[in-house]
C-alpha cells in the first residue's frame, strides 16, 4: 500500500486564499442562523404552552428562515472566486516547476505523467475538492452548532445519543477505510490511462484506417470497462459505509429521546419543545450520514490530491547531455567554415565570444542535434529563443498562423520574432530546429533573407534539414 502524503505547504498555497476565507466566514454565519432557528422554534413551542411571548419568538423564527439566504448567496459567490483562483495558483506552481526545463521536452514518461494534470485533471479535481470542503464544512458546522443548541437550551442529556453516533461514524469509517483507499487509487489510475488514450482519438478516428481504428477502439473499450467498474465499486463502498453508519447511529439517538420523553412525561413545556425539535434532530441524523459519506469521500480524494501535488513537487532528475549527443556524427560550421566543436562546453565558449553570426548544425538522425539546442536554451535561459519543430507555442498572430500551412506558419513566426529581436531586451541567441523541413523554395528564400538580417545583430543557431 503506497504511503500517501499530502504536501501541506502546496495544499494551503493552492486551496487557501482570501476568497476561501470569506466563503467560510459567511458559511459559518449561515449555519449560526440555521442553528438559531432551532432555538426559536423550541422557544416558540414553549411560549404556546405558556401563552406568552408567542409573537416575539414567531418573528425571530421567521427572520431566521429569511436571513439565512443572504450569507448562503455571498458564500457561494466567494466559493466560485476561490475555485478560479486556486486553479490559477496551480498553473503558476506548475509553470515555476517546469519553466526552462528544455532538455526534458522529449521525455515521454514525464510528459505522460504530468501533462494530464494541466490539460484536464487539475481543474476538475480542484473544482471537486472545493465543493467537497465547502459541503463537508457546512455539514460539520450544522451538526455541531445544532447539537450545542440542544445541549445548552433543551437539555444536556440529549448529548449522549450523539456521542454514540460519533463513535459509530468512526467505527464504520475504520471498517471501510482501507478498501476505499485502494479502490480510489485504482480509479485514479484507470481514469488517467483512459485520458491518455483519448489523446490518440483524433488521428485514429479522422484518418479512418480500419486497422488503426480497431486497435484504438479495442484498447478504449478495455480502459473504459476498467474505469466503469472501479467507479461503480467506489459508489457502492461509499454508500455501504454511510448506510452502515446511519443504521447504527439512529438507534442510540431514538432510544435516548424516548427515554427523555418517559422521564418528562408530565413536563408539558419540555415535551412541547422536544417534539418541536424532533424534525431538526432527524435532520442531524441524516447529516451524520452525509458526514460519514464525506469521511469516506476524503479517502477517495486524498490519493488524487497527493498526485496533484506530486506533479508540481516531484524531483526532476538532471539530464546528462553529453551522453545524448554523438559529437563525432555532428558537424558545426559558421558561414560555411567548419568549427572544431566537440562538446557542449566548447560550444558555449564559442557563443561567449560571438555577438552575431549564423551557426549551422548538421548530422545524422539521432545524433543529438536538437538536444544541443535544448541544452543551449536551458543554459542561456531568457537570453536565447528556441523554435523547435512541431511545437504548440502561442504567438500574437496565433489565429492567423492556425489557418496557414506549416511552411507559411514558420514564416509568420519568424516575422514576429524579427520584431521581437529589435527590442533592447530581446534574446541574443536564436535557436531554430529544422526550420526548412516543410518550406517550398519561395518561402525558404524568404526565411533565408530574414535570418541573414537577424544574424547581423544576434547569433542564429540552426539545425538544418538540408542545405541548398
Secondary structure, 3 states (H helix, E strand, C coil): CCCCCCCHHHHHHHHCCHHHHHHHHHHHHHHHHHHHHHHHHHHHHHHHHHCCCHHHHHHHHHHHHHHHHHHHHHHHHHHHHHHHHHHHHHHHHHHHHHCCCHHHCCCHHHHHHHHHHHHHHHHHHHHHHHHHHHHHHHHHHHHHHHHHHHHHHHCHHHHHHHHHHHHHHHHHHHHHHHHHHHHHHHHHHHHHHHHHHHCCHHHHHHCCCHHHHHHHHHHHHHHHHHHHHHHHHHHHHHHHHHHHHHHHHHHHHHHHHHHHHHHCCCCHHHHHHHHHCHHHHHHHHHHHHHHHHHHHHHHHHHHHHHHHHHHHHCCCCCCCHHHHCCHHHEEEEECCEEECCCCHHHHHHHHHCCCCEEEEEEECCCCCHHHHHHHHHHHHHHHEEEECCCCCCCCCCHHHHHCCCHHHHHHHHHHHHHHHHCCCCCCCEEEEECCCCCCCHHHHHHHHHHHHHHCCCCEEEEECCCCC
